Amino acid sequence: MSFEDERAELKAATQAVLFGNHRIFIMGILGVMAGVVGAAAGITEGAGILEILSFVGIGVLGLTLIVGYVIFRPKEVGGSGQHASARSGR
């Protein structure tokens, strides 16, 4: 196995570990909810732009976690629990 193959395999495994956990998905949902609710509350209460943007940033981070989970979640084919690219050797 060449260095590039090992590096690609390690990258796929790392992504699967970071984003393949369902807790990341739940944290993403909570982040999006906190961002939307916080930004809406800030707008209605007349908060400053910095406070509103901070909640929008939390929502964007939560959305990033959700997208990362959807893209890199483990494919449960055959019950192996490994990421699809890790099984195929890519």
TAJOSUL-V806781 format. One record per pair of residues at least 4 apart in sequence whose C-alpha atoms are under 6 Angstrom apart, sorted by the first residue. I is the first residue (numbers start at 1). J is the second residue. D is the distance in Angstrom with one decimal. If there is no record, write none. Layout:
i/j/d
I/J/D
I/J/D
//
This chain:
i/j/d
15/19/5.8
16/20/4.6
16/72/5.6
16/83/5.9
19/68/5.7
19/69/4.6
19/72/5.8
20/69/5.7
20/72/5.8
20/73/4.0
20/74/5.6
25/66/5.2
25/69/6.0
28/62/3.8
28/63/5.9
28/65/5.0
28/66/5.1
31/58/5.8
31/59/5.3
31/62/4.3
32/59/4.1
32/62/4.9
33/37/6.0
34/38/5.7
35/39/5.9
35/55/4.5
35/56/5.2
35/58/5.2
35/59/4.0
38/42/6.0
38/55/5.6
39/52/5.0
39/55/5.4
42/47/4.9
42/52/5.7
49/53/6.0
68/72/6.0
69/73/5.2
74/81/5.8
74/82/5.6
74/83/4.4
75/83/5.8
75/84/5.8
76/81/5.4
85/90/5.2
//
